[in-house]
Amino acid sequence: MQQRERYRVVIRCLNCGEKYILRGYLNDQGEFETGFKRCVCGNDQQLHTDASPE
């Protein structure tokens, strides 16, 4: 069984400054899958994402 590498993903909303720290995986398109949909302020477009392997 192959295990995917897990990442620590930090998402910061550029509208209100809220910060989310999540764990996720890199998908086939090169994007991080964390289950995050949108900030509490309703923003789902202007987000800054940083990721580092765990």
mmCIF entry with sequence, helices, sheets and N, C-alpha, C, O atoms, coordinates in Angstrom:
data_MODEL
# 
_entry.id   MODEL 
# 
_entity.id                         1 
_entity.type                       polymer 
_entity.pdbx_number_of_molecules   1 
# 
_entity_poly.entity_id                      1 
_entity_poly.type                           'polypeptide(L)' 
_entity_poly.nstd_linkage                   no 
_entity_poly.nstd_monomer                   no 
_entity_poly.pdbx_seq_one_letter_code       MQQRERYRVVIRCLNCGEKYILRGYLNDQGEFETGFKRCVCGNDQQLHTDASPE 
_entity_poly.pdbx_seq_one_letter_code_can   MQQRERYRVVIRCLNCGEKYILRGYLNDQGEFETGFKRCVCGNDQQLHTDASPE 
_entity_poly.pdbx_strand_id                 A 
# 
loop_
_entity_poly_seq.entity_id 
_entity_poly_seq.num 
_entity_poly_seq.mon_id 
_entity_poly_seq.hetero 
1 1  MET n 
1 2  GLN n 
1 3  GLN n 
1 4  ARG n 
1 5  GLU n 
1 6  ARG n 
1 7  TYR n 
1 8  ARG n 
1 9  VAL n 
1 10 VAL n 
1 11 ILE n 
1 12 ARG n 
1 13 CYS n 
1 14 LEU n 
1 15 ASN n 
1 16 CYS n 
1 17 GLY n 
1 18 GLU n 
1 19 LYS n 
1 20 TYR n 
1 21 ILE n 
1 22 LEU n 
1 23 ARG n 
1 24 GLY n 
1 25 TYR n 
1 26 LEU n 
1 27 ASN n 
1 28 ASP n 
1 29 GLN n 
1 30 GLY n 
1 31 GLU n 
1 32 PHE n 
1 33 GLU n 
1 34 THR n 
1 35 GLY n 
1 36 PHE n 
1 37 LYS n 
1 38 ARG n 
1 39 CYS n 
1 40 VAL n 
1 41 CYS n 
1 42 GLY n 
1 43 ASN n 
1 44 ASP n 
1 45 GLN n 
1 46 GLN n 
1 47 LEU n 
1 48 HIS n 
1 49 THR n 
1 50 ASP n 
1 51 ALA n 
1 52 SER n 
1 53 PRO n 
1 54 GLU n 
# 
_struct_asym.id          A 
_struct_asym.entity_id   1 
# 
_struct_sheet.id               AA1 
_struct_sheet.type             ? 
_struct_sheet.number_strands   4 
_struct_sheet.details          ? 
# 
loop_
_struct_sheet_order.sheet_id 
_struct_sheet_order.range_id_1 
_struct_sheet_order.range_id_2 
_struct_sheet_order.offset 
_struct_sheet_order.sense 
AA1 1 2 ? anti-parallel 
AA1 2 3 ? anti-parallel 
AA1 3 4 ? anti-parallel 
# 
loop_
_struct_sheet_range.sheet_id 
_struct_sheet_range.id 
_struct_sheet_range.beg_label_comp_id 
_struct_sheet_range.beg_label_asym_id 
_struct_sheet_range.beg_label_seq_id 
_struct_sheet_range.pdbx_beg_PDB_ins_code 
_struct_sheet_range.end_label_comp_id 
_struct_sheet_range.end_label_asym_id 
_struct_sheet_range.end_label_seq_id 
_struct_sheet_range.pdbx_end_PDB_ins_code 
_struct_sheet_range.beg_auth_comp_id 
_struct_sheet_range.beg_auth_asym_id 
_struct_sheet_range.beg_auth_seq_id 
_struct_sheet_range.end_auth_comp_id 
_struct_sheet_range.end_auth_asym_id 
_struct_sheet_range.end_auth_seq_id 
AA1 1 PHE A 32 ? GLU A 33 ? PHE A 32 GLU A 33 
AA1 2 LYS A 19 ? LEU A 26 ? LYS A 19 LEU A 26 
AA1 3 ARG A 6  ? CYS A 13 ? ARG A 6  CYS A 13 
AA1 4 LEU A 47 ? PRO A 53 ? LEU A 47 PRO A 53 
# 
loop_
_atom_site.group_PDB 
_atom_site.id 
_atom_site.type_symbol 
_atom_site.label_atom_id 
_atom_site.label_alt_id 
_atom_site.label_comp_id 
_atom_site.label_asym_id 
_atom_site.label_entity_id 
_atom_site.label_seq_id 
_atom_site.pdbx_PDB_ins_code 
_atom_site.Cartn_x 
_atom_site.Cartn_y 
_atom_site.Cartn_z 
_atom_site.occupancy 
_atom_site.B_iso_or_equiv 
_atom_site.pdbx_formal_charge 
_atom_site.auth_seq_id 
_atom_site.auth_comp_id 
_atom_site.auth_asym_id 
_atom_site.auth_atom_id 
_atom_site.pdbx_PDB_model_num 
ATOM 1   N N  . MET A 1 1  ? 0.839   -1.178 0.000   1.00 0.00 ? 1  MET A N  1 
ATOM 2   C CA . MET A 1 1  ? 0.000   0.000  0.000   1.00 0.00 ? 1  MET A CA 1 
ATOM 3   C C  . MET A 1 1  ? 0.889   1.247  0.000   1.00 0.00 ? 1  MET A C  1 
ATOM 4   O O  . MET A 1 1  ? 1.782   1.387  0.836   1.00 0.00 ? 1  MET A O  1 
ATOM 5   N N  . GLN A 1 2  ? 0.630   2.147  -0.948  1.00 0.00 ? 2  GLN A N  1 
ATOM 6   C CA . GLN A 1 2  ? 1.418   3.371  -1.052  1.00 0.00 ? 2  GLN A CA 1 
ATOM 7   C C  . GLN A 1 2  ? 0.774   4.482  -0.238  1.00 0.00 ? 2  GLN A C  1 
ATOM 8   O O  . GLN A 1 2  ? -0.426  4.734  -0.341  1.00 0.00 ? 2  GLN A O  1 
ATOM 9   N N  . GLN A 1 3  ? 1.595   5.143  0.575   1.00 0.00 ? 3  GLN A N  1 
ATOM 10  C CA . GLN A 1 3  ? 1.101   6.232  1.396   1.00 0.00 ? 3  GLN A CA 1 
ATOM 11  C C  . GLN A 1 3  ? 1.476   7.551  0.755   1.00 0.00 ? 3  GLN A C  1 
ATOM 12  O O  . GLN A 1 3  ? 2.624   7.747  0.357   1.00 0.00 ? 3  GLN A O  1 
ATOM 13  N N  . ARG A 1 4  ? 0.509   8.468  0.652   1.00 0.00 ? 4  ARG A N  1 
ATOM 14  C CA . ARG A 1 4  ? 0.792   9.789  0.097   1.00 0.00 ? 4  ARG A CA 1 
ATOM 15  C C  . ARG A 1 4  ? 1.420   10.655 1.169   1.00 0.00 ? 4  ARG A C  1 
ATOM 16  O O  . ARG A 1 4  ? 1.129   10.513 2.357   1.00 0.00 ? 4  ARG A O  1 
ATOM 17  N N  . GLU A 1 5  ? 2.287   11.556 0.729   1.00 0.00 ? 5  GLU A N  1 
ATOM 18  C CA . GLU A 1 5  ? 2.933   12.464 1.677   1.00 0.00 ? 5  GLU A CA 1 
ATOM 19  C C  . GLU A 1 5  ? 1.925   13.502 2.159   1.00 0.00 ? 5  GLU A C  1 
ATOM 20  O O  . GLU A 1 5  ? 1.190   14.083 1.361   1.00 0.00 ? 5  GLU A O  1 
ATOM 21  N N  . ARG A 1 6  ? 1.898   13.726 3.458   1.00 0.00 ? 6  ARG A N  1 
ATOM 22  C CA . ARG A 1 6  ? 0.975   14.675 4.058   1.00 0.00 ? 6  ARG A CA 1 
ATOM 23  C C  . ARG A 1 6  ? 1.672   16.015 4.215   1.00 0.00 ? 6  ARG A C  1 
ATOM 24  O O  . ARG A 1 6  ? 2.868   16.073 4.499   1.00 0.00 ? 6  ARG A O  1 
ATOM 25  N N  . TYR A 1 7  ? 0.913   17.103 4.026   1.00 0.00 ? 7  TYR A N  1 
ATOM 26  C CA . TYR A 1 7  ? 1.448   18.457 4.107   1.00 0.00 ? 7  TYR A CA 1 
ATOM 27  C C  . TYR A 1 7  ? 0.725   19.261 5.171   1.00 0.00 ? 7  TYR A C  1 
ATOM 28  O O  . TYR A 1 7  ? -0.455  19.044 5.450   1.00 0.00 ? 7  TYR A O  1 
ATOM 29  N N  . ARG A 1 8  ? 1.463   20.196 5.760   1.00 0.00 ? 8  ARG A N  1 
ATOM 30  C CA . ARG A 1 8  ? 0.868   21.190 6.658   1.00 0.00 ? 8  ARG A CA 1 
ATOM 31  C C  . ARG A 1 8  ? 0.579   22.401 5.789   1.00 0.00 ? 8  ARG A C  1 
ATOM 32  O O  . ARG A 1 8  ? 1.501   23.005 5.240   1.00 0.00 ? 8  ARG A O  1 
ATOM 33  N N  . VAL A 1 9  ? -0.697  22.764 5.658   1.00 0.00 ? 9  VAL A N  1 
ATOM 34  C CA . VAL A 1 9  ? -1.117  23.827 4.758   1.00 0.00 ? 9  VAL A CA 1 
ATOM 35  C C  . VAL A 1 9  ? -1.635  24.998 5.591   1.00 0.00 ? 9  VAL A C  1 
ATOM 36  O O  . VAL A 1 9  ? -2.525  24.833 6.425   1.00 0.00 ? 9  VAL A O  1 
ATOM 37  N N  . VAL A 1 10 ? -1.073  26.172 5.356   1.00 0.00 ? 10 VAL A N  1 
ATOM 38  C CA . VAL A 1 10 ? -1.514  27.388 6.029   1.00 0.00 ? 10 VAL A CA 1 
ATOM 39  C C  . VAL A 1 10 ? -2.228  28.244 4.987   1.00 0.00 ? 10 VAL A C  1 
ATOM 40  O O  . VAL A 1 10 ? -1.636  28.623 3.977   1.00 0.00 ? 10 VAL A O  1 
ATOM 41  N N  . ILE A 1 11 ? -3.499  28.548 5.237   1.00 0.00 ? 11 ILE A N  1 
ATOM 42  C CA . ILE A 1 11 ? -4.308  29.361 4.334   1.00 0.00 ? 11 ILE A CA 1 
ATOM 43  C C  . ILE A 1 11 ? -4.630  30.662 5.055   1.00 0.00 ? 11 ILE A C  1 
ATOM 44  O O  . ILE A 1 11 ? -5.157  30.647 6.168   1.00 0.00 ? 11 ILE A O  1 
ATOM 45  N N  . ARG A 1 12 ? -4.312  31.785 4.421   1.00 0.00 ? 12 ARG A N  1 
ATOM 46  C CA . ARG A 1 12 ? -4.610  33.099 4.991   1.00 0.00 ? 12 ARG A CA 1 
ATOM 47  C C  . ARG A 1 12 ? -5.541  33.846 4.043   1.00 0.00 ? 12 ARG A C  1 
ATOM 48  O O  . ARG A 1 12 ? -5.281  33.946 2.844   1.00 0.00 ? 12 ARG A O  1 
ATOM 49  N N  . CYS A 1 13 ? -6.632  34.368 4.604   1.00 0.00 ? 13 CYS A N  1 
ATOM 50  C CA . CYS A 1 13 ? -7.597  35.155 3.840   1.00 0.00 ? 13 CYS A CA 1 
ATOM 51  C C  . CYS A 1 13 ? -7.022  36.556 3.652   1.00 0.00 ? 13 CYS A C  1 
ATOM 52  O O  . CYS A 1 13 ? -6.622  37.202 4.621   1.00 0.00 ? 13 CYS A O  1 
ATOM 53  N N  . LEU A 1 14 ? -6.980  37.026 2.406   1.00 0.00 ? 14 LEU A N  1 
ATOM 54  C CA . LEU A 1 14 ? -6.445  38.351 2.120   1.00 0.00 ? 14 LEU A CA 1 
ATOM 55  C C  . LEU A 1 14 ? -7.475  39.447 2.375   1.00 0.00 ? 14 LEU A C  1 
ATOM 56  O O  . LEU A 1 14 ? -7.123  40.627 2.384   1.00 0.00 ? 14 LEU A O  1 
ATOM 57  N N  . ASN A 1 15 ? -8.752  39.078 2.584   1.00 0.00 ? 15 ASN A N  1 
ATOM 58  C CA . ASN A 1 15 ? -9.789  40.074 2.897   1.00 0.00 ? 15 ASN A CA 1 
ATOM 59  C C  . ASN A 1 15 ? -9.795  40.440 4.379   1.00 0.00 ? 15 ASN A C  1 
ATOM 60  O O  . ASN A 1 15 ? -9.719  41.617 4.731   1.00 0.00 ? 15 ASN A O  1 
ATOM 61  N N  . CYS A 1 16 ? -9.885  39.431 5.243   1.00 0.00 ? 16 CYS A N  1 
ATOM 62  C CA . CYS A 1 16 ? -10.044 39.705 6.670   1.00 0.00 ? 16 CYS A CA 1 
ATOM 63  C C  . CYS A 1 16 ? -8.823  39.328 7.507   1.00 0.00 ? 16 CYS A C  1 
ATOM 64  O O  . CYS A 1 16 ? -8.747  39.709 8.675   1.00 0.00 ? 16 CYS A O  1 
ATOM 65  N N  . GLY A 1 17 ? -7.868  38.593 6.943   1.00 0.00 ? 17 GLY A N  1 
ATOM 66  C CA . GLY A 1 17 ? -6.658  38.229 7.671   1.00 0.00 ? 17 GLY A CA 1 
ATOM 67  C C  . GLY A 1 17 ? -6.761  36.957 8.488   1.00 0.00 ? 17 GLY A C  1 
ATOM 68  O O  . GLY A 1 17 ? -5.804  36.587 9.168   1.00 0.00 ? 17 GLY A O  1 
ATOM 69  N N  . GLU A 1 18 ? -7.904  36.276 8.439   1.00 0.00 ? 18 GLU A N  1 
ATOM 70  C CA . GLU A 1 18 ? -8.080  35.013 9.172   1.00 0.00 ? 18 GLU A CA 1 
ATOM 71  C C  . GLU A 1 18 ? -7.068  33.985 8.677   1.00 0.00 ? 18 GLU A C  1 
ATOM 72  O O  . GLU A 1 18 ? -6.751  33.943 7.488   1.00 0.00 ? 18 GLU A O  1 
ATOM 73  N N  . LYS A 1 19 ? -6.560  33.156 9.592   1.00 0.00 ? 19 LYS A N  1 
ATOM 74  C CA . LYS A 1 19 ? -5.549  32.156 9.256   1.00 0.00 ? 19 LYS A CA 1 
ATOM 75  C C  . LYS A 1 19 ? -6.052  30.772 9.636   1.00 0.00 ? 19 LYS A C  1 
ATOM 76  O O  . LYS A 1 19 ? -6.587  30.573 10.727  1.00 0.00 ? 19 LYS A O  1 
ATOM 77  N N  . TYR A 1 20 ? -5.877  29.812 8.724   1.00 0.00 ? 20 TYR A N  1 
ATOM 78  C CA . TYR A 1 20 ? -6.284  28.431 8.938   1.00 0.00 ? 20 TYR A CA 1 
ATOM 79  C C  . TYR A 1 20 ? -5.061  27.538 8.773   1.00 0.00 ? 20 TYR A C  1 
ATOM 80  O O  . TYR A 1 20 ? -4.305  27.688 7.814   1.00 0.00 ? 20 TYR A O  1 
ATOM 81  N N  . ILE A 1 21 ? -4.869  26.619 9.698   1.00 0.00 ? 21 ILE A N  1 
ATOM 82  C CA . ILE A 1 21 ? -3.778  25.654 9.610   1.00 0.00 ? 21 ILE A CA 1 
ATOM 83  C C  . ILE A 1 21 ? -4.421  24.277 9.476   1.00 0.00 ? 21 ILE A C  1 
ATOM 84  O O  . ILE A 1 21 ? -5.127  23.814 10.372  1.00 0.00 ? 21 ILE A O  1 
ATOM 85  N N  . LEU A 1 22 ? -4.161  23.629 8.332   1.00 0.00 ? 22 LEU A N  1 
ATOM 86  C CA . LEU A 1 22 ? -4.811  22.365 8.002   1.00 0.00 ? 22 LEU A CA 1 
ATOM 87  C C  . LEU A 1 22 ? -3.770  21.347 7.567   1.00 0.00 ? 22 LEU A C  1 
ATOM 88  O O  . LEU A 1 22 ? -2.614  21.690 7.322   1.00 0.00 ? 22 LEU A O  1 
ATOM 89  N N  . ARG A 1 23 ? -4.190  20.099 7.475   1.00 0.00 ? 23 ARG A N  1 
ATOM 90  C CA . ARG A 1 23 ? -3.353  19.049 6.912   1.00 0.00 ? 23 ARG A CA 1 
ATOM 91  C C  . ARG A 1 23 ? -4.007  18.595 5.622   1.00 0.00 ? 23 ARG A C  1 
ATOM 92  O O  . ARG A 1 23 ? -5.231  18.512 5.523   1.00 0.00 ? 23 ARG A O  1 
ATOM 93  N N  . GLY A 1 24 ? -3.169  18.303 4.630   1.00 0.00 ? 24 GLY A N  1 
ATOM 94  C CA . GLY A 1 24 ? -3.731  17.895 3.354   1.00 0.00 ? 24 GLY A CA 1 
ATOM 95  C C  . GLY A 1 24 ? -2.745  17.099 2.533   1.00 0.00 ? 24 GLY A C  1 
ATOM 96  O O  . GLY A 1 24 ? -1.619  16.832 2.953   1.00 0.00 ? 24 GLY A O  1 
ATOM 97  N N  . TYR A 1 25 ? -3.199  16.729 1.352   1.00 0.00 ? 25 TYR A N  1 
ATOM 98  C CA . TYR A 1 25 ? -2.417  15.926 0.419   1.00 0.00 ? 25 TYR A CA 1 
ATOM 99  C C  . TYR A 1 25 ? -2.356  16.640 -0.918  1.00 0.00 ? 25 TYR A C  1 
ATOM 100 O O  . TYR A 1 25 ? -3.247  17.421 -1.252  1.00 0.00 ? 25 TYR A O  1 
ATOM 101 N N  . LEU A 1 26 ? -1.316  16.377 -1.677  1.00 0.00 ? 26 LEU A N  1 
ATOM 102 C CA . LEU A 1 26 ? -1.151  16.914 -3.016  1.00 0.00 ? 26 LEU A CA 1 
ATOM 103 C C  . LEU A 1 26 ? -1.915  16.003 -3.982  1.00 0.00 ? 26 LEU A C  1 
ATOM 104 O O  . LEU A 1 26 ? -1.715  14.788 -3.978  1.00 0.00 ? 26 LEU A O  1 
ATOM 105 N N  . ASN A 1 27 ? -2.803  16.597 -4.821  1.00 0.00 ? 27 ASN A N  1 
ATOM 106 C CA . ASN A 1 27 ? -3.554  15.775 -5.770  1.00 0.00 ? 27 ASN A CA 1 
ATOM 107 C C  . ASN A 1 27 ? -2.832  15.703 -7.109  1.00 0.00 ? 27 ASN A C  1 
ATOM 108 O O  . ASN A 1 27 ? -1.741  16.256 -7.253  1.00 0.00 ? 27 ASN A O  1 
ATOM 109 N N  . ASP A 1 28 ? -3.419  15.035 -8.080  1.00 0.00 ? 28 ASP A N  1 
ATOM 110 C CA . ASP A 1 28 ? -2.791  14.819 -9.383  1.00 0.00 ? 28 ASP A CA 1 
ATOM 111 C C  . ASP A 1 28 ? -2.608  16.110 -10.177 1.00 0.00 ? 28 ASP A C  1 
ATOM 112 O O  . ASP A 1 28 ? -1.740  16.176 -11.046 1.00 0.00 ? 28 ASP A O  1 
ATOM 113 N N  . GLN A 1 29 ? -3.411  17.136 -9.895  1.00 0.00 ? 29 GLN A N  1 
ATOM 114 C CA . GLN A 1 29 ? -3.304  18.421 -10.588 1.00 0.00 ? 29 GLN A CA 1 
ATOM 115 C C  . GLN A 1 29 ? -2.298  19.357 -9.926  1.00 0.00 ? 29 GLN A C  1 
ATOM 116 O O  . GLN A 1 29 ? -2.111  20.481 -10.392 1.00 0.00 ? 29 GLN A O  1 
ATOM 117 N N  . GLY A 1 30 ? -1.645  18.917 -8.846  1.00 0.00 ? 30 GLY A N  1 
ATOM 118 C CA . GLY A 1 30 ? -0.659  19.739 -8.157  1.00 0.00 ? 30 GLY A CA 1 
ATOM 119 C C  . GLY A 1 30 ? -1.258  20.704 -7.154  1.00 0.00 ? 30 GLY A C  1 
ATOM 120 O O  . GLY A 1 30 ? -0.583  21.634 -6.712  1.00 0.00 ? 30 GLY A O  1 
ATOM 121 N N  . GLU A 1 31 ? -2.523  20.500 -6.785  1.00 0.00 ? 31 GLU A N  1 
ATOM 122 C CA . GLU A 1 31 ? -3.206  21.341 -5.802  1.00 0.00 ? 31 GLU A CA 1 
ATOM 123 C C  . GLU A 1 31 ? -3.300  20.590 -4.485  1.00 0.00 ? 31 GLU A C  1 
ATOM 124 O O  . GLU A 1 31 ? -3.250  19.360 -4.455  1.00 0.00 ? 31 GLU A O  1 
ATOM 125 N N  . PHE A 1 32 ? -3.436  21.342 -3.389  1.00 0.00 ? 32 PHE A N  1 
ATOM 126 C CA . PHE A 1 32 ? -3.543  20.730 -2.070  1.00 0.00 ? 32 PHE A CA 1 
ATOM 127 C C  . PHE A 1 32 ? -5.000  20.480 -1.733  1.00 0.00 ? 32 PHE A C  1 
ATOM 128 O O  . PHE A 1 32 ? -5.841  21.372 -1.848  1.00 0.00 ? 32 PHE A O  1 
ATOM 129 N N  . GLU A 1 33 ? -5.289  19.257 -1.316  1.00 0.00 ? 33 GLU A N  1 
ATOM 130 C CA . GLU A 1 33 ? -6.636  18.886 -0.887  1.00 0.00 ? 33 GLU A CA 1 
ATOM 131 C C  . GLU A 1 33 ? -6.683  18.900 0.634   1.00 0.00 ? 33 GLU A C  1 
ATOM 132 O O  . GLU A 1 33 ? -6.029  18.093 1.294   1.00 0.00 ? 33 GLU A O  1 
ATOM 133 N N  . THR A 1 34 ? -7.461  19.822 1.180   1.00 0.00 ? 34 THR A N  1 
ATOM 134 C CA . THR A 1 34 ? -7.596  19.933 2.630   1.00 0.00 ? 34 THR A CA 1 
ATOM 135 C C  . THR A 1 34 ? -9.055  19.878 3.078   1.00 0.00 ? 34 THR A C  1 
ATOM 136 O O  . THR A 1 34 ? -9.337  19.676 4.259   1.00 0.00 ? 34 THR A O  1 
ATOM 137 N N  . GLY A 1 35 ? -9.974  20.056 2.140   1.00 0.00 ? 35 GLY A N  1 
ATOM 138 C CA . GLY A 1 35 ? -11.382 20.139 2.499   1.00 0.00 ? 35 GLY A CA 1 
ATOM 139 C C  . GLY A 1 35 ? -11.824 21.571 2.749   1.00 0.00 ? 35 GLY A C  1 
ATOM 140 O O  . GLY A 1 35 ? -13.000 21.810 3.024   1.00 0.00 ? 35 GLY A O  1 
ATOM 141 N N  . PHE A 1 36 ? -10.898 22.541 2.659   1.00 0.00 ? 36 PHE A N  1 
ATOM 142 C CA . PHE A 1 36 ? -11.213 23.949 2.878   1.00 0.00 ? 36 PHE A CA 1 
ATOM 143 C C  . PHE A 1 36 ? -12.044 24.470 1.717   1.00 0.00 ? 36 PHE A C  1 
ATOM 144 O O  . PHE A 1 36 ? -11.694 24.253 0.557   1.00 0.00 ? 36 PHE A O  1 
ATOM 145 N N  . LYS A 1 37 ? -13.151 25.162 2.020   1.00 0.00 ? 37 LYS A N  1 
ATOM 146 C CA . LYS A 1 37 ? -14.017 25.711 0.970   1.00 0.00 ? 37 LYS A CA 1 
ATOM 147 C C  . LYS A 1 37 ? -13.960 27.233 0.917   1.00 0.00 ? 37 LYS A C  1 
ATOM 148 O O  . LYS A 1 37 ? -13.725 27.801 -0.150  1.00 0.00 ? 37 LYS A O  1 
ATOM 149 N N  . ARG A 1 38 ? -14.174 27.913 2.064   1.00 0.00 ? 38 ARG A N  1 
ATOM 150 C CA . ARG A 1 38 ? -14.151 29.378 2.093   1.00 0.00 ? 38 ARG A CA 1 
ATOM 151 C C  . ARG A 1 38 ? -13.956 29.880 3.513   1.00 0.00 ? 38 ARG A C  1 
ATOM 152 O O  . ARG A 1 38 ? -14.204 29.169 4.486   1.00 0.00 ? 38 ARG A O  1 
ATOM 153 N N  . CYS A 1 39 ? -13.506 31.116 3.603   1.00 0.00 ? 39 CYS A N  1 
ATOM 154 C CA . CYS A 1 39 ? -13.271 31.775 4.890   1.00 0.00 ? 39 CYS A CA 1 
ATOM 155 C C  . CYS A 1 39 ? -14.603 32.102 5.563   1.00 0.00 ? 39 CYS A C  1 
ATOM 156 O O  . CYS A 1 39 ? -15.648 32.085 4.914   1.00 0.00 ? 39 CYS A O  1 
ATOM 157 N N  . VAL A 1 40 ? -14.567 32.394 6.842   1.00 0.00 ? 40 VAL A N  1 
ATOM 158 C CA . VAL A 1 40 ? -15.778 32.758 7.576   1.00 0.00 ? 40 VAL A CA 1 
ATOM 159 C C  . VAL A 1 40 ? -16.369 34.076 7.074   1.00 0.00 ? 40 VAL A C  1 
ATOM 160 O O  . VAL A 1 40 ? -17.558 34.328 7.273   1.00 0.00 ? 40 VAL A O  1 
ATOM 161 N N  . CYS A 1 41 ? -15.556 34.926 6.423   1.00 0.00 ? 41 CYS A N  1 
ATOM 162 C CA . CYS A 1 41 ? -16.062 36.188 5.879   1.00 0.00 ? 41 CYS A CA 1 
ATOM 163 C C  . CYS A 1 41 ? -16.728 35.983 4.524   1.00 0.00 ? 41 CYS A C  1 
ATOM 164 O O  . CYS A 1 41 ? -17.271 36.932 3.960   1.00 0.00 ? 41 CYS A O  1 
ATOM 165 N N  . GLY A 1 42 ? -16.699 34.763 3.990   1.00 0.00 ? 42 GLY A N  1 
ATOM 166 C CA . GLY A 1 42 ? -17.348 34.459 2.717   1.00 0.00 ? 42 GLY A CA 1 
ATOM 167 C C  . GLY A 1 42 ? -16.390 34.456 1.533   1.00 0.00 ? 42 GLY A C  1 
ATOM 168 O O  . GLY A 1 42 ? -16.788 34.096 0.426   1.00 0.00 ? 42 GLY A O  1 
ATOM 169 N N  . ASN A 1 43 ? -15.153 34.845 1.740   1.00 0.00 ? 43 ASN A N  1 
ATOM 170 C CA . ASN A 1 43 ? -14.163 34.892 0.665   1.00 0.00 ? 43 ASN A CA 1 
ATOM 171 C C  . ASN A 1 43 ? -13.747 33.484 0.265   1.00 0.00 ? 43 ASN A C  1 
ATOM 172 O O  . ASN A 1 43 ? -13.393 32.665 1.113   1.00 0.00 ? 43 ASN A O  1 
ATOM 173 N N  . ASP A 1 44 ? -13.794 33.208 -1.047  1.00 0.00 ? 44 ASP A N  1 
ATOM 174 C CA . ASP A 1 44 ? -13.298 31.914 -1.531  1.00 0.00 ? 44 ASP A CA 1 
ATOM 175 C C  . ASP A 1 44 ? -12.349 32.087 -2.714  1.00 0.00 ? 44 ASP A C  1 
ATOM 176 O O  . ASP A 1 44 ? -11.980 31.102 -3.353  1.00 0.00 ? 44 ASP A O  1 
ATOM 177 N N  . GLN A 1 45 ? -11.950 33.318 -3.016  1.00 0.00 ? 45 GLN A N  1 
ATOM 178 C CA . GLN A 1 45 ? -11.078 33.592 -4.152  1.00 0.00 ? 45 GLN A CA 1 
ATOM 179 C C  . GLN A 1 45 ? -9.714  34.136 -3.744  1.00 0.00 ? 45 GLN A C  1 
ATOM 180 O O  . GLN A 1 45 ? -8.693  33.636 -4.216  1.00 0.00 ? 45 GLN A O  1 
ATOM 181 N N  . GLN A 1 46 ? -9.671  35.139 -2.886  1.00 0.00 ? 46 GLN A N  1 
ATOM 182 C CA . GLN A 1 46 ? -8.421  35.808 -2.526  1.00 0.00 ? 46 GLN A CA 1 
ATOM 183 C C  . GLN A 1 46 ? -7.822  35.159 -1.278  1.00 0.00 ? 46 GLN A C  1 
ATOM 184 O O  . GLN A 1 46 ? -8.002  35.635 -0.157  1.00 0.00 ? 46 GLN A O  1 
ATOM 185 N N  . LEU A 1 47 ? -7.103  34.053 -1.510  1.00 0.00 ? 47 LEU A N  1 
ATOM 186 C CA . LEU A 1 47 ? -6.501  33.298 -0.408  1.00 0.00 ? 47 LEU A CA 1 
ATOM 187 C C  . LEU A 1 47 ? -5.023  33.092 -0.713  1.00 0.00 ? 47 LEU A C  1 
ATOM 188 O O  . LEU A 1 47 ? -4.640  32.867 -1.861  1.00 0.00 ? 47 LEU A O  1 
ATOM 189 N N  . HIS A 1 48 ? -4.200  33.171 0.329   1.00 0.00 ? 48 HIS A N  1 
ATOM 190 C CA . HIS A 1 48 ? -2.770  32.893 0.178   1.00 0.00 ? 48 HIS A CA 1 
ATOM 191 C C  . HIS A 1 48 ? -2.509  31.550 0.860   1.00 0.00 ? 48 HIS A C  1 
ATOM 192 O O  . HIS A 1 48 ? -2.897  31.338 2.009   1.00 0.00 ? 48 HIS A O  1 
ATOM 193 N N  . THR A 1 49 ? -1.842  30.643 0.132   1.00 0.00 ? 49 THR A N  1 
ATOM 194 C CA . THR A 1 49 ? -1.607  29.291 0.624   1.00 0.00 ? 49 THR A CA 1 
ATOM 195 C C  . THR A 1 49 ? -0.125  28.994 0.687   1.00 0.00 ? 49 THR A C  1 
ATOM 196 O O  . THR A 1 49 ? 0.598   29.205 -0.287  1.00 0.00 ? 49 THR A O  1 
ATOM 197 N N  . ASP A 1 50 ? 0.340   28.499 1.847   1.00 0.00 ? 50 ASP A N  1 
ATOM 198 C CA . ASP A 1 50 ? 1.698   28.008 2.025   1.00 0.00 ? 50 ASP A CA 1 
ATOM 199 C C  . ASP A 1 50 ? 1.616   26.566 2.487   1.00 0.00 ? 50 ASP A C  1 
ATOM 200 O O  . ASP A 1 50 ? 0.735   26.208 3.268   1.00 0.00 ? 50 ASP A O  1 
ATOM 201 N N  . ALA A 1 51 ? 2.532   25.737 2.005   1.00 0.00 ? 51 ALA A N  1 
ATOM 202 C CA . ALA A 1 51 ? 2.519   24.330 2.405   1.00 0.00 ? 51 ALA A CA 1 
ATOM 203 C C  . ALA A 1 51 ? 3.929   23.840 2.647   1.00 0.00 ? 51 ALA A C  1 
ATOM 204 O O  . ALA A 1 51 ? 4.874   24.268 1.985   1.00 0.00 ? 51 ALA A O  1 
ATOM 205 N N  . SER A 1 52 ? 4.060   22.933 3.609   1.00 0.00 ? 52 SER A N  1 
ATOM 206 C CA . SER A 1 52 ? 5.346   22.303 3.887   1.00 0.00 ? 52 SER A CA 1 
ATOM 207 C C  . SER A 1 52 ? 5.084   20.853 4.283   1.00 0.00 ? 52 SER A C  1 
ATOM 208 O O  . SER A 1 52 ? 4.087   20.560 4.943   1.00 0.00 ? 52 SER A O  1 
ATOM 209 N N  . PRO A 1 53 ? 5.973   19.948 3.883   1.00 0.00 ? 53 PRO A N  1 
ATOM 210 C CA . PRO A 1 53 ? 5.785   18.535 4.239   1.00 0.00 ? 53 PRO A CA 1 
ATOM 211 C C  . PRO A 1 53 ? 5.863   18.337 5.750   1.00 0.00 ? 53 PRO A C  1 
ATOM 212 O O  . PRO A 1 53 ? 6.590   19.045 6.447   1.00 0.00 ? 53 PRO A O  1 
ATOM 213 N N  . GLU A 1 54 ? 5.104   17.365 6.238   1.00 0.00 ? 54 GLU A N  1 
ATOM 214 C CA . GLU A 1 54 ? 5.141   17.065 7.670   1.00 0.00 ? 54 GLU A CA 1 
ATOM 215 C C  . GLU A 1 54 ? 6.265   16.123 7.970   1.00 0.00 ? 54 GLU A C  1 
ATOM 216 O O  . GLU A 1 54 ? 6.465   15.748 9.125   1.00 0.00 ? 54 GLU A O  1 
# 
